Amino acid sequence: MERVVAAGERVYVTLRRLAWQMVEREVPTLLVGIHPRGIVVAEFLSVEVSRILGQEIPLGRLDVTLWRDDLHYREKLRVPRPTELPFPIEGQRIWLIDDVLYTGRTVRAALEALREFGRPEWVRLAVLADRRGWRELPIAPDCAGFILDTAPSEKVLVHLRPTPEIRILAPDA
């Protein structure tokens, strides 16, 4: 079974609202998207946050593959992608961006990976969809576009291209 949470313009409206929430909470100096699916969300938010602030906010891309604590549990080996942080992060105010927050393990890995590049002033977390209730670690988003009630066996898929859509897939789908 499959449920569509949001599609089309509703997803874009939520992303624009998320950008405003971020700026109202803490003005960033840098945005960093988490590979693979957080990058597309971060690219959109980078444009929106820069537009709101009237200045370009640099965007980085962070691969957390080697910092994950579940590599030996995965059936399919992930090939690391290049991390692109074309700026120093030391002392910077960073919004970390991902598509979906579920257990918190990807965010934990991202924080470990960022530490290898320096010590930011602060790091905040923004996600397009928060699967609240299933954390394995004490991690929560500072801003979230959608709060989703899901079962652990369900999967949340976020697509922004070509047509924006957020879907929840049941295990039999």
C-alpha positions as CSV (number, residue, x, y, z in Angstrom):
1,M,0.0,0.0,0.0
2,E,1.2,3.5,-0.8
3,R,0.1,6.9,0.6
4,V,0.9,10.3,-0.9
5,V,1.6,12.7,1.9
6,A,2.1,15.7,-0.3
7,A,2.7,16.5,-4.0
8,G,3.3,19.3,-6.4
9,E,3.0,22.9,-5.1
10,R,2.3,21.8,-1.5
11,V,5.8,20.4,-1.3
12,Y,7.3,23.6,-2.6
13,V,5.2,25.7,-0.2
14,T,6.5,23.6,2.7
15,L,10.1,23.9,1.6
16,R,9.7,27.7,1.4
17,R,8.1,27.7,4.9
18,L,11.0,25.6,6.1
19,A,13.5,28.1,4.8
20,W,11.7,30.9,6.7
21,Q,11.7,28.8,9.9
22,M,15.4,28.3,9.6
23,V,16.2,32.0,9.1
24,E,13.8,33.0,11.9
25,R,15.4,30.5,14.3
26,E,19.1,31.0,13.5
27,V,20.7,32.8,10.6
28,P,23.3,30.5,9.0
29,T,26.6,31.2,7.4
30,L,26.7,27.8,5.7
31,L,24.2,25.1,4.6
32,V,25.4,21.5,4.4
33,G,23.3,18.8,2.7
34,I,23.7,15.1,3.6
35,H,24.4,12.7,0.7
36,P,22.5,11.3,-1.1
37,R,18.9,12.5,-0.7
38,G,19.5,15.5,1.5
39,I,21.4,17.3,-1.3
40,V,18.4,18.1,-3.4
41,V,16.5,19.4,-0.4
42,A,19.6,21.5,0.6
43,E,19.9,22.9,-2.9
44,F,16.4,24.2,-2.8
45,L,16.7,25.6,0.7
46,S,20.0,27.2,-0.3
47,V,18.3,29.2,-3.0
48,E,15.4,30.2,-0.7
49,V,17.5,31.1,2.3
50,S,19.8,33.2,0.1
51,R,16.8,34.9,-1.4
52,I,15.3,35.7,2.1
53,L,18.6,37.1,3.4
54,G,19.5,38.9,0.3
55,Q,22.9,37.3,0.2
56,E,24.3,34.0,-1.1
57,I,24.7,31.4,1.6
58,P,27.3,28.8,0.6
59,L,26.2,25.2,0.2
60,G,28.3,22.1,1.0
61,R,27.7,18.4,0.4
62,L,28.6,15.9,3.1
63,D,29.0,12.1,2.6
64,V,28.6,10.2,5.8
65,T,29.1,6.6,4.5
66,L,32.4,6.0,6.4
67,W,31.0,7.4,9.6
68,R,27.9,5.2,9.7
69,D,27.6,2.6,12.5
70,D,25.4,0.3,10.4
71,L,27.7,-0.5,7.5
72,H,28.0,-4.2,8.4
73,Y,24.2,-4.5,8.7
74,R,23.5,-3.3,5.1
75,E,22.8,-5.8,2.4
76,K,24.0,-3.4,-0.3
77,L,27.4,-1.8,0.0
78,R,27.3,2.0,-0.4
79,V,30.0,3.7,-2.5
80,P,31.2,6.8,-0.8
81,R,30.6,10.1,-2.7
82,P,32.9,13.0,-2.5
83,T,32.3,15.5,0.3
84,E,32.3,19.0,-1.0
85,L,32.9,21.6,1.7
86,P,34.5,24.4,-0.4
87,F,34.8,26.6,2.7
88,P,36.2,26.3,6.2
89,I,33.7,25.3,8.8
90,E,35.7,26.4,11.8
91,G,33.6,28.9,13.8
92,Q,30.7,28.9,11.3
93,R,26.9,28.7,11.9
94,I,25.8,25.6,10.0
95,W,22.3,24.3,9.1
96,L,22.6,20.6,8.4
97,I,20.0,19.4,5.9
98,D,18.4,16.0,5.2
99,D,15.3,14.7,3.5
100,V,13.9,12.4,6.2
101,L,14.8,12.0,9.9
102,Y,14.0,8.5,11.2
103,T,16.4,6.8,13.7
104,G,18.9,9.7,14.0
105,R,21.9,7.6,13.0
106,T,22.5,9.4,9.7
107,V,22.6,12.7,11.6
108,R,25.0,11.3,14.2
109,A,27.3,10.2,11.4
110,A,27.0,13.6,9.8
111,L,28.1,15.3,13.1
112,E,31.0,12.9,13.4
113,A,32.0,13.7,9.7
114,L,31.7,17.4,10.2
115,R,34.0,17.2,13.2
116,E,36.8,16.0,10.9
117,F,36.6,19.4,9.1
118,G,36.7,21.7,12.1
119,R,34.6,23.0,15.0
120,P,31.6,25.1,13.9
121,E,30.1,27.7,16.2
122,W,26.9,25.7,16.1
123,V,25.0,23.1,14.0
124,R,21.2,23.1,13.6
125,L,19.2,20.4,11.8
126,A,16.4,20.9,9.2
127,V,14.6,18.1,7.6
128,L,11.8,18.0,5.1
129,A,10.1,15.0,6.8
130,D,10.4,13.9,10.5
131,R,9.3,10.4,11.3
132,R,8.8,11.3,14.9
133,G,8.7,8.5,17.5
134,W,11.3,6.1,16.1
135,R,14.6,7.6,17.3
136,E,17.4,5.4,18.4
137,L,19.5,8.4,19.4
138,P,18.6,11.6,21.2
139,I,18.4,13.7,18.0
140,A,15.6,16.0,17.0
141,P,15.2,18.5,14.2
142,D,15.3,22.2,14.9
143,C,12.9,22.7,11.9
144,A,10.8,20.2,10.0
145,G,8.5,20.5,7.0
146,F,6.3,17.5,7.7
147,I,5.8,15.5,10.9
148,L,4.8,12.0,9.8
149,D,3.2,9.2,11.8
150,T,4.6,6.0,10.3
151,A,5.2,2.4,11.3
152,P,8.8,1.2,11.6
153,S,8.2,-1.2,8.6
154,E,7.1,1.7,6.3
155,K,9.5,3.6,4.1
156,V,9.3,7.4,3.3
157,L,10.3,8.4,-0.2
158,V,11.0,12.1,-1.0
159,H,11.3,13.1,-4.7
160,L,11.7,16.8,-5.7
161,R,12.6,16.2,-9.3
162,P,11.0,16.0,-11.8
163,T,7.7,16.3,-9.8
164,P,7.8,16.9,-6.0
165,E,6.2,14.2,-4.0
166,I,6.5,12.6,-0.5
167,R,5.1,9.1,-0.3
168,I,4.9,6.5,2.5
169,L,5.3,2.9,1.3
170,A,4.0,-0.1,3.3
171,P,6.3,-3.2,3.4
172,D,4.2,-5.0,0.7
173,A,4.5,-2.2,-1.8
